[in-house]
Amino acid sequence: MVQISKTPAPPSPAPSRSAPTSADVARLAGVSRATVSYVLNNTGAVRISEPTRRRVHDAARELGYVPHAAARSLRAGHSRMVLMPAPAFSVGPLYSSFLGDLQSALTALDYTVVQHGTGGPHGDEAARAWAELRPVAVLVPGSGLGPRGVAVLKRSGARAVVTLGPETIEGAHALLMDHDVVGHSAGAHLYDRGRRRIGVVVPQEPGLEAFSAPRLDGVRQSVHGTDATVTELPLAYDEQAAAHLAARWRSLGLDAVFAYNDEYAMLLMRALQDEGVRIPEETAVIGADDLMLGRLLRPRLSTVRLRLPSGRELAELVDRAVRRPGTGPETHTALGATVLHRESS
């Protein structure tokens, strides 16, 4: 007689523990569920003592309780998500710092900031993808979004659409960042220093034309009606391109250059020095953004310092629009410029 042995069945998985609820937090803290909700949602309409707040937060941490965003959105009638599409262009340290301050300020106002990638459609078509996430507000850097896209976002529940660019868009709040003031400041500085044949670097990186074109126009406006000339200088951001431009520099007959920003200025200045071009004796150089590295160069780099609004100011604009969605769009001029004269010009 053959005995057949059976392979024992694998043990059943242990039942997973259910996620802690606000009722669990309330029991551990010795308060009502309403109090838990008031504390964890930062509700300012109800006064809660500081010891009670601490007990609720301590209980939530001990249990690992995290409020359910979707449930909170249903109660509030909207989400607390602020969507920030990633810029489709290379941003410098100054703009990155501004976005970081803005994110911190929005977080302090109890918003959740989510950055959306740049892949896929752009402009009004991208607005449909953003709308699927049901944000309460959308902050759009650069240009491309139009009135149709704004309407799509508002129909999906967005209470505030804020654009950061050179022009206003129907239905959206606007922080106007017209970069012609940067070029105008640089051009006027070079002209006042006696320079009359001014080159202007125009970066070849995709997406930067929204900034480079108005900066070029600003330089032209600053010397309009004078004896000065302005020469456009397309330049890719690499050493070989800079070396090629520097090799033919003397044939261009230029005595000054506004290099778009400090990074391009440092790139070109190094190439010019390698070609034996004396700075500022033969060519004055000025950048923009006031980066620390520009102060470490020799000669020290002249620059245009940009004045951006604080992250707190923009966060307060978003919060106002969310709380009062029926009010008309606000428009604010958000970019100023100051020349810092150093040794290179």
C-alpha positions in Angstrom: 0.0 0.0 0.0 1.4 3.3 -1.1 1.1 6.2 1.3 0.7 9.6 -0.3 1.9 12.5 1.8 0.2 15.8 1.5 2.1 19.1 1.3 0.8 21.3 4.0 -1.0 24.3 2.8 0.8 27.6 3.3 -0.5 29.5 6.3 -3.1 32.1 5.7 -1.7 35.7 5.7 -2.3 37.5 9.0 -5.1 40.0 8.6 -3.7 43.4 8.0 -4.4 46.0 10.6 -7.0 48.6 9.5 -5.8 52.1 9.2 -6.3 54.2 12.3 -9.3 56.6 12.2 -10.1 59.9 13.8 -12.3 58.0 16.3 -9.1 56.1 17.4 -7.3 59.4 17.8 -10.2 60.9 19.8 -10.3 57.9 22.2 -6.6 58.0 22.8 -6.6 61.8 23.3 -9.8 61.8 25.4 -11.6 64.3 23.2 -14.4 64.3 20.7 -14.0 63.4 17.0 -15.1 67.0 16.2 -12.1 68.3 18.3 -9.8 66.0 16.4 -11.1 67.4 13.1 -10.8 71.0 14.3 -7.2 70.5 15.5 -5.8 68.4 12.5 -7.6 70.6 9.9 -6.2 73.8 11.5 -9.7 75.2 11.8 -9.5 78.7 13.2 -13.2 79.3 13.8 -13.1 77.1 17.0 -10.9 77.9 20.0 -9.0 74.9 21.2 -6.6 75.1 24.1 -2.9 74.4 23.5 -2.8 71.4 25.9 -5.7 69.8 24.0 -4.0 70.5 20.6 -0.8 68.8 21.9 -2.8 65.7 23.1 -4.5 65.4 19.7 -1.2 65.7 17.8 0.6 63.3 20.1 -2.2 60.7 19.7 -2.2 61.1 16.0 1.6 60.5 15.9 1.4 57.5 18.2 -1.2 55.9 16.1 0.3 56.9 12.8 -3.0 58.6 11.8 -3.0 60.6 8.6 -6.1 62.6 7.6 -7.8 61.4 4.4 -7.4 64.1 1.8 -10.3 63.0 -0.3 -12.7 63.0 2.7 -11.4 66.4 3.8 -12.1 67.7 0.2 -15.6 66.4 0.3 -16.3 68.2 3.6 -14.8 71.4 2.4 -16.3 71.2 -1.1 -12.9 71.5 -2.7 -9.4 70.1 -2.4 -6.4 71.8 -0.7 -4.1 70.9 -3.6 -2.2 73.7 -5.4 -0.8 72.4 -8.7 2.4 73.9 -10.0 3.3 72.7 -13.5 7.1 72.3 -13.8 8.5 75.1 -16.0 9.3 73.9 -19.6 12.6 75.8 -19.5 15.7 75.7 -17.4 15.3 77.8 -14.3 18.1 79.5 -12.5 18.9 79.7 -8.8 16.9 82.9 -8.3 13.7 81.5 -9.7 14.2 78.2 -7.9 14.6 80.0 -4.6 11.4 82.0 -5.3 9.4 78.7 -6.0 10.8 77.2 -2.9 9.7 80.1 -0.8 6.3 80.0 -2.4 5.9 76.3 -1.7 6.8 76.8 2.0 4.3 79.7 2.3 1.5 77.7 0.8 2.3 74.7 3.1 2.1 77.1 6.1 -1.5 78.0 4.9 -2.4 74.3 4.9 -2.3 73.7 1.2 -0.7 70.7 -0.4 1.7 71.7 -3.2 2.1 69.2 -6.1 4.4 69.8 -9.0 3.3 68.4 -12.4 5.9 67.2 -14.9 6.5 68.8 -18.3 5.9 65.7 -20.4 2.9 65.5 -22.7 0.7 68.3 -24.0 1.3 72.0 -23.4 -0.9 75.1 -23.0 -4.6 74.6 -23.2 -4.3 70.9 -23.8 -2.1 70.5 -20.7 -4.9 72.2 -18.7 -7.1 69.2 -19.3 -4.5 66.9 -17.7 -4.1 69.3 -14.7 -7.9 69.5 -14.3 -8.1 65.7 -13.9 -6.3 66.1 -10.5 -9.0 68.6 -9.3 -6.7 71.2 -7.8 -8.1 74.1 -5.9 -5.5 76.4 -7.5 -3.1 76.2 -10.4 0.1 78.4 -10.7 1.3 78.5 -14.3 4.9 79.7 -15.0 5.7 81.1 -18.5 3.3 81.5 -21.4 1.2 79.2 -23.4 -2.0 78.9 -21.3 -5.0 80.7 -22.9 -8.6 81.6 -22.0 -9.8 78.1 -23.0 -7.4 76.4 -20.6 -8.4 78.7 -17.8 -12.1 77.9 -18.4 -11.3 74.2 -18.3 -9.6 74.5 -15.0 -12.3 76.6 -13.5 -15.0 74.1 -14.6 -13.1 71.3 -12.9 -13.3 73.2 -9.6 -10.1 75.3 -9.6 -10.9 78.5 -7.6 -7.7 80.3 -8.6 -5.6 80.2 -11.8 -2.5 82.4 -11.5 -0.1 83.0 -14.4 3.5 84.1 -14.0 4.5 85.6 -17.3 4.7 88.6 -19.6 0.9 89.1 -20.2 -2.5 88.7 -18.7 -4.8 85.9 -19.6 -8.6 86.3 -19.5 -10.1 84.8 -16.3 -6.7 84.3 -14.6 -4.9 86.3 -11.9 -1.6 87.5 -13.2 1.9 88.2 -11.8 3.4 90.2 -14.7 7.0 89.3 -15.2 8.0 91.4 -18.3 11.7 90.9 -18.7 12.2 94.0 -20.9 13.0 95.9 -17.6 16.1 93.6 -17.2 17.4 94.3 -20.6 16.6 98.0 -20.4 18.5 98.3 -17.1 21.6 96.6 -18.6 21.5 98.6 -21.8 21.1 101.9 -20.0 24.0 101.0 -17.7 26.3 100.2 -20.6 25.4 103.3 -22.5 26.0 105.5 -19.5 29.4 103.9 -19.2 30.2 105.1 -22.7 29.6 101.9 -24.6 28.1 102.3 -28.0 28.4 98.9 -29.8 26.4 96.6 -27.6 26.0 92.8 -28.1 23.1 90.9 -26.5 23.4 87.2 -25.9 20.3 85.3 -27.0 20.3 81.7 -25.5 19.6 78.9 -27.8 18.1 76.6 -25.1 14.4 75.8 -25.9 11.9 77.6 -23.7 14.1 80.6 -22.9 12.8 82.8 -25.7 10.0 84.0 -23.4 12.7 85.7 -21.4 15.5 86.4 -23.9 13.2 88.1 -26.5 11.9 90.8 -24.1 15.4 91.3 -22.6 16.8 91.9 -26.1 13.9 94.4 -26.8 14.7 96.1 -23.5 18.3 96.8 -24.5 17.1 98.1 -27.9 14.6 100.4 -26.1 17.2 101.7 -23.7 19.4 103.1 -26.6 16.6 104.0 -29.0 17.3 107.3 -30.7 21.0 107.4 -29.7 24.1 106.7 -31.7 24.4 103.2 -30.1 23.9 99.9 -32.0 22.6 96.6 -30.7 23.8 93.2 -32.2 22.0 90.0 -31.4 24.4 87.1 -30.4 22.8 83.6 -30.5 24.7 81.4 -28.1 24.3 77.8 -26.9 25.2 77.1 -23.3 28.5 75.1 -23.9 32.2 75.9 -23.9 32.6 75.1 -27.6 29.9 77.6 -28.7 31.4 80.3 -26.4 34.9 79.7 -27.7 33.6 79.9 -31.3 31.9 83.3 -30.6 35.0 84.6 -28.7 37.3 83.6 -31.7 35.5 86.1 -33.9 34.8 88.7 -31.3 37.1 91.4 -32.5 35.7 91.1 -36.0 32.3 92.0 -34.6 33.6 95.4 -33.4 31.6 95.3 -30.1 32.7 97.2 -27.0 30.1 95.7 -24.6 27.8 92.7 -24.1 24.7 92.0 -22.0 25.0 88.3 -21.7 21.4 87.4 -20.7 22.2 86.2 -17.2 25.2 85.6 -15.0 25.7 82.0 -16.1 26.0 83.0 -19.8 28.1 86.0 -18.8 30.6 83.8 -16.9 30.7 81.3 -19.8 31.4 84.0 -22.4 33.7 86.1 -20.2 36.0 83.0 -19.7 36.1 82.4 -23.4 36.8 86.0 -24.2 39.7 86.1 -21.7 41.1 82.9 -23.3 41.2 84.8 -26.6 43.1 87.7 -24.9 40.1 90.1 -24.9 40.6 92.5 -22.0 37.6 93.0 -19.8 36.4 95.7 -19.3 39.0 97.7 -21.3 38.1 96.2 -24.7 34.6 94.8 -23.8 32.4 95.5 -20.9 30.3 92.5 -19.6 27.1 92.5 -17.6 24.9 89.6 -16.6 21.7 89.3 -14.5 20.5 87.5 -11.4 23.4 88.5 -9.0 24.7 85.0 -8.4 27.4 84.5 -5.8 29.8 83.1 -8.3 29.8 86.3 -10.3 31.3 88.1 -7.3 34.1 85.5 -7.1 35.2 86.1 -10.7 38.1 88.5 -11.6 37.1 91.0 -12.7 34.0 90.8 -10.6 30.9 90.6 -12.7 28.5 93.5 -13.0 24.9 92.3 -13.0 21.2 93.2 -12.9 19.6 92.1 -9.6 16.0 91.1 -10.1 13.3 91.8 -7.6 10.7 89.1 -7.4 7.6 89.1 -5.1 8.0 87.1 -1.9 6.5 83.6 -1.8 4.3 84.8 1.0 2.7 87.5 -1.1 1.8 85.1 -3.9 0.6 82.5 -1.4 -1.7 85.1 0.2 -3.0 85.9 -3.3 -3.8 82.2 -3.9 -5.5 82.0 -0.5 -7.6 85.1 -1.1 -8.8 83.7 -4.5 -9.7 80.3 -3.0 -11.7 81.8 -0.1 -13.4 84.4 -2.4 -13.7 82.7 -5.8 -16.3 85.2 -7.1 -14.0 88.2 -7.0 -12.4 89.5 -10.3 -8.8 88.6 -11.3 -6.0 90.6 -9.8 -3.0 91.8 -11.8 0.3 92.7 -10.1 3.6 93.8 -11.6 6.1 91.4 -10.1 9.5 92.1 -11.5 11.9 95.0 -10.8 15.6 95.4 -11.7 18.6 97.2 -10.2 22.1 97.3 -11.7 25.0 96.4 -9.5 28.1 97.9 -11.1 31.3 96.0 -10.5 34.7 95.7 -12.3 33.6 93.9 -15.5 31.7 97.0 -16.9 
